[in-house]
Amino acid sequence: MTEGIDSSLAAVAAVAPAKEQGSPQLALAPPLAWMAGVSALADLIINRVLILMGHDTWSTHALVRLDTWGGFARNLSVVSALVALGFCLASLSSPKSSLPFSARAGIASFGWLLVPILTLMTFLPRAWTRPELVIVVAGLANATILLLVLAGMQWRSTRPVLVALLLTLVAALSGVLSMAVSLLGERNYWEHTERLSNAFRWSGELAYLAVPIALGFAISIPWRELRGKAAIALSALAGGIVAAGTIAWKYAVGRNLPDLLYGALRLDFLPDRDFILYAIPLSVGAAVTVSATLSKDGPCRQLGGALLLLLSAGYAPRTPSAFLMTVLGVALLTRTAIALAQGSR
């Protein structure tokens, strides 16, 4: 009789901590998240770097081939991101996430409203996408980002991840405020429209470039292990490739680099003569992404996926696919913050 009672108590004791810890699946990237990140990177390289170099660099046949590959990469990234974001919204809206009901309801309401709109905007002709609709979608996407960041801060996660969440929120809100001020100011002939818009834009850009630096402090590399040495070597290689690629891009396009870099990642804080200095934060971002990806910890790998999506989307996105990648990247950051906080309890 006592053995039965003891076994029952042991079963209850084994189940209770599992409920307190929440869903362990939050520590792992959802299905197709990595495919979305890799496809988004291919979309960036093909559609916003190579194709924008134009006929001065490529023949007509090569541009047609690049356009075909770029369209496939974009469509693959969007479909994969929609599936991954659906899993993220479902997990964060579930009671297993241990979030308050208000947070779960807000994420579910705005997230599931945003998904079909982004889907339609992505696959409909661009001529149907009016500036007013872009503003609405930008506001809806940034509202979802705000709710995701607040949900991630419900838990006392590690400081670097919380700082990265705040920086991501500042970058998102600054970008949409800059766009709104620019559009409204031009219509109402405000005197200081450009100055105020640039102030919002540049502050958000600095926050965006600081996200990889903040996440770098959240990654622990086992220096003495073979995996750690490989992560360091491959991270340095990735950073070197990005830096060398940026320098080669500069020599290939010359004075057009500021315009092309703005078209690729929407970066324009530095003066035109110093645009080559963007190679430094971009190479740091690549190195941190690779080191996080090669980590043996699930939350760190999920951080790598989030950073890959955010860097591939660029700052202050304007296209539906870039909005989708940004929201998915923030969702992965939120999942990681919750998982790390639950794991430390």
C-alpha positions in Angstrom: 0.0 0.0 0.0 2.7 2.4 1.0 4.7 1.5 -2.2 1.7 2.5 -4.3 1.4 5.9 -2.5 5.1 6.5 -2.8 5.0 5.7 -6.5 2.0 8.1 -7.0 3.8 10.9 -5.2 6.9 10.3 -7.2 4.8 10.5 -10.4 3.2 13.8 -9.3 6.6 15.2 -8.4 8.0 14.3 -11.8 5.1 15.9 -13.6 5.0 19.2 -11.6 8.4 20.6 -12.6 7.6 19.9 -16.3 4.5 22.2 -16.0 6.6 24.9 -14.3 9.2 24.8 -17.0 6.7 25.4 -19.8 7.1 24.1 -23.3 10.7 22.7 -24.0 10.0 23.1 -27.7 10.5 26.9 -27.4 14.2 26.2 -27.1 14.3 24.8 -30.6 13.8 26.5 -33.9 10.4 25.7 -35.5 10.1 23.6 -38.7 11.3 25.4 -41.9 12.8 28.3 -39.9 16.3 27.6 -41.1 15.1 27.1 -44.7 13.5 30.5 -44.5 16.7 32.0 -43.3 18.9 30.5 -45.9 16.4 31.3 -48.7 16.1 34.9 -47.4 19.9 35.2 -47.6 19.9 33.9 -51.1 17.1 36.4 -51.9 19.3 39.2 -50.5 22.4 38.2 -52.5 20.6 37.5 -55.8 17.7 40.1 -55.9 19.1 42.9 -53.9 22.9 42.7 -54.7 23.6 40.9 -57.9 20.6 42.0 -60.0 20.8 45.6 -58.8 24.3 45.8 -60.3 22.5 45.8 -63.7 23.7 45.7 -67.3 27.0 47.3 -66.4 28.1 44.0 -64.8 25.8 41.3 -66.3 24.6 40.4 -69.8 20.9 40.2 -70.6 21.0 36.4 -70.5 22.7 36.4 -67.1 20.1 38.9 -65.7 17.3 36.7 -66.9 18.9 33.6 -65.2 19.5 35.6 -62.0 15.9 36.8 -62.0 14.7 33.2 -62.3 16.9 32.1 -59.4 15.9 35.1 -57.4 12.2 34.5 -57.8 12.6 30.9 -56.7 14.6 32.0 -53.6 12.1 34.6 -52.7 9.1 32.3 -53.0 10.8 29.6 -51.1 11.7 32.0 -48.3 8.1 33.3 -48.0 6.5 29.9 -48.0 9.0 28.6 -45.4 8.6 31.7 -43.3 4.9 31.4 -43.3 5.0 27.9 -42.0 7.6 28.7 -39.4 5.8 31.8 -38.2 2.6 29.8 -37.9 4.4 27.3 -35.6 5.8 30.3 -33.6 2.4 31.9 -33.2 0.8 28.6 -32.2 3.5 27.9 -29.5 3.5 31.4 -28.1 -0.4 31.5 -28.0 -0.5 28.2 -26.2 -1.0 28.0 -22.5 2.2 25.9 -22.4 4.2 29.1 -23.1 3.3 30.2 -19.6 2.6 33.7 -20.9 -0.3 35.8 -19.4 -3.6 35.4 -21.3 -3.5 39.1 -22.4 -0.1 38.5 -24.1 -1.2 35.3 -25.7 -4.4 36.9 -27.0 -2.6 39.9 -28.4 0.0 37.8 -30.2 -2.7 35.5 -31.7 -4.9 38.4 -32.8 -2.3 40.5 -34.5 -0.2 37.6 -35.7 -2.9 35.7 -37.4 -4.3 38.9 -38.9 -0.8 39.8 -40.3 -0.1 36.4 -41.9 -2.9 36.3 -44.5 -2.3 40.0 -45.4 1.4 39.4 -46.0 0.6 36.3 -48.0 -1.7 38.2 -50.3 0.7 41.1 -50.7 3.6 38.8 -51.5 1.9 36.8 -54.3 -0.3 39.6 -55.8 1.2 41.9 -58.5 3.3 44.8 -57.2 1.0 47.3 -58.9 -1.8 46.4 -56.5 0.4 47.4 -53.5 -0.4 51.0 -52.7 1.6 53.1 -50.2 -1.3 53.3 -47.9 -1.5 49.5 -47.7 2.3 49.4 -47.0 1.8 51.8 -44.1 -1.0 49.7 -42.7 1.0 46.5 -43.0 4.0 48.2 -41.4 1.9 49.3 -38.5 0.4 45.9 -38.1 3.9 44.2 -38.3 5.4 46.6 -35.8 2.4 46.1 -33.4 3.1 42.3 -33.6 6.8 42.9 -33.0 5.9 45.1 -30.0 3.7 42.3 -28.5 6.4 39.7 -29.1 9.1 41.8 -27.4 6.8 42.5 -24.4 6.1 38.8 -24.2 9.8 38.0 -24.2 10.4 40.5 -21.4 7.7 38.8 -19.3 10.5 36.4 -18.2 13.8 37.4 -16.7 16.0 36.1 -19.5 19.7 36.7 -20.0 20.6 40.3 -20.3 22.1 40.2 -23.8 18.9 38.6 -25.2 16.8 41.3 -23.5 19.0 44.0 -24.8 18.7 42.5 -28.3 14.9 42.5 -28.0 14.9 46.1 -27.0 17.2 47.1 -29.8 15.1 45.3 -32.3 12.0 47.1 -31.0 13.7 50.5 -31.3 14.8 49.7 -34.8 11.3 48.6 -35.9 9.5 51.5 -34.3 12.0 54.1 -35.5 11.8 52.7 -39.1 8.0 52.9 -39.2 8.0 56.4 -37.6 10.5 57.6 -40.1 8.3 56.3 -43.0 5.1 57.8 -41.5 6.7 61.2 -40.9 8.1 61.3 -44.4 4.8 60.4 -46.1 2.7 62.7 -43.9 5.1 65.5 -44.0 5.3 65.6 -47.8 1.6 65.7 -48.1 1.1 68.4 -45.4 4.3 70.4 -46.4 5.9 70.2 -43.0 9.0 72.4 -42.7 11.2 69.9 -40.8 10.0 66.7 -42.4 13.3 65.5 -43.7 15.2 66.3 -40.5 12.7 64.6 -38.2 12.5 61.6 -40.5 16.3 61.2 -40.7 16.5 61.4 -36.9 14.1 58.5 -36.4 15.7 56.6 -39.3 19.3 56.9 -38.2 18.6 56.1 -34.5 16.8 53.0 -35.6 19.6 52.0 -38.0 22.2 52.2 -35.1 19.9 50.0 -33.0 19.6 47.5 -35.8 23.4 47.3 -36.3 23.9 46.8 -32.6 21.6 43.7 -32.4 24.4 41.3 -33.5 26.8 42.8 -31.0 24.3 42.3 -28.1 23.6 38.7 -29.2 27.3 38.0 -29.4 27.5 38.3 -25.6 24.8 35.6 -25.3 26.8 33.0 -27.0 29.3 30.8 -25.1 31.9 29.0 -27.1 33.8 26.1 -25.7 37.3 27.2 -26.6 39.0 23.9 -25.8 36.6 21.6 -27.6 36.9 20.8 -31.3 33.4 22.2 -31.9 34.4 25.5 -30.3 37.6 25.8 -32.4 35.6 25.0 -35.5 33.0 27.6 -34.6 35.7 30.3 -34.1 37.5 29.4 -37.4 34.3 29.4 -39.4 33.0 32.6 -37.7 36.2 34.4 -38.6 36.0 33.0 -42.2 32.4 34.2 -42.5 33.3 37.6 -41.3 36.3 37.8 -43.6 34.2 36.7 -46.6 31.6 39.4 -45.9 34.2 42.1 -45.4 36.1 41.1 -48.5 32.8 40.9 -50.5 31.9 44.4 -49.4 35.3 45.7 -50.5 35.0 43.9 -53.8 31.5 45.3 -54.3 32.9 48.8 -53.7 35.6 48.3 -56.4 33.0 46.8 -58.8 30.4 49.5 -58.6 32.5 52.5 -57.4 30.4 55.5 -56.5 27.1 53.6 -56.8 27.8 51.6 -53.6 25.7 53.9 -51.3 22.7 53.5 -53.6 23.1 49.8 -54.0 23.7 49.2 -50.3 20.6 51.2 -49.5 18.6 49.1 -52.0 19.9 45.9 -50.4 19.8 46.6 -46.7 18.4 50.2 -46.5 21.4 51.5 -44.7 22.4 55.2 -45.2 23.7 56.6 -41.9 27.3 56.9 -43.0 28.5 59.6 -45.5 29.0 58.4 -49.0 32.8 58.5 -48.8 32.7 56.3 -45.7 30.1 53.7 -46.8 32.8 51.0 -47.0 32.9 51.1 -43.2 29.6 49.2 -43.2 31.8 46.2 -43.8 32.7 46.2 -40.1 29.2 45.7 -38.6 28.1 43.4 -41.4 31.1 41.2 -40.9 30.5 41.1 -37.2 26.9 40.1 -37.8 28.0 37.3 -40.1 30.5 36.0 -37.5 28.0 36.1 -34.7 25.4 34.3 -36.8 27.8 31.5 -37.7 29.1 31.0 -34.2 25.5 30.9 -32.8 24.5 28.4 -35.6 27.3 26.1 -34.7 26.5 26.1 -31.0 25.5 22.8 -29.4 22.7 24.6 -27.4 19.3 24.7 -29.0 18.5 28.3 -27.8 21.8 29.6 -29.2 21.1 27.9 -32.5 17.7 29.6 -32.6 19.4 32.9 -31.9 21.5 32.2 -35.0 18.4 31.7 -37.1 16.8 34.9 -35.7 19.9 36.9 -36.6 20.1 35.4 -40.0 16.5 36.4 -40.8 16.9 40.0 -39.3 20.1 40.6 -41.3 18.7 39.2 -44.5 15.5 41.3 -44.2 17.5 44.5 -43.8 16.6 47.6 -41.8 13.2 49.2 -42.0 11.7 46.8 -44.6 9.3 47.9 -47.2 8.4 44.7 -49.0 6.0 42.0 -47.7 8.7 39.3 -47.7 11.1 41.5 -45.7 8.3 42.3 -43.2 7.7 38.6 -42.8 11.3 37.8 -42.2 11.6 40.5 -39.6 8.5 39.3 -37.7 9.7 35.7 -37.8 13.2 36.8 -36.6 11.7 38.6 -33.6 9.4 35.6 -32.9 12.5 33.4 -32.7 14.2 35.9 -30.3 11.1 35.9 -28.1 11.0 32.1 -28.0 14.7 32.0 -27.1 14.3 34.6 -24.3 11.4 32.5 -22.8 13.3 29.3 -23.1 16.4 30.6 -21.5 14.4 32.1 -18.6 12.5 28.9 -18.1 15.7 26.9 -18.2 17.3 28.9 -15.4 14.3 28.5 -13.0 
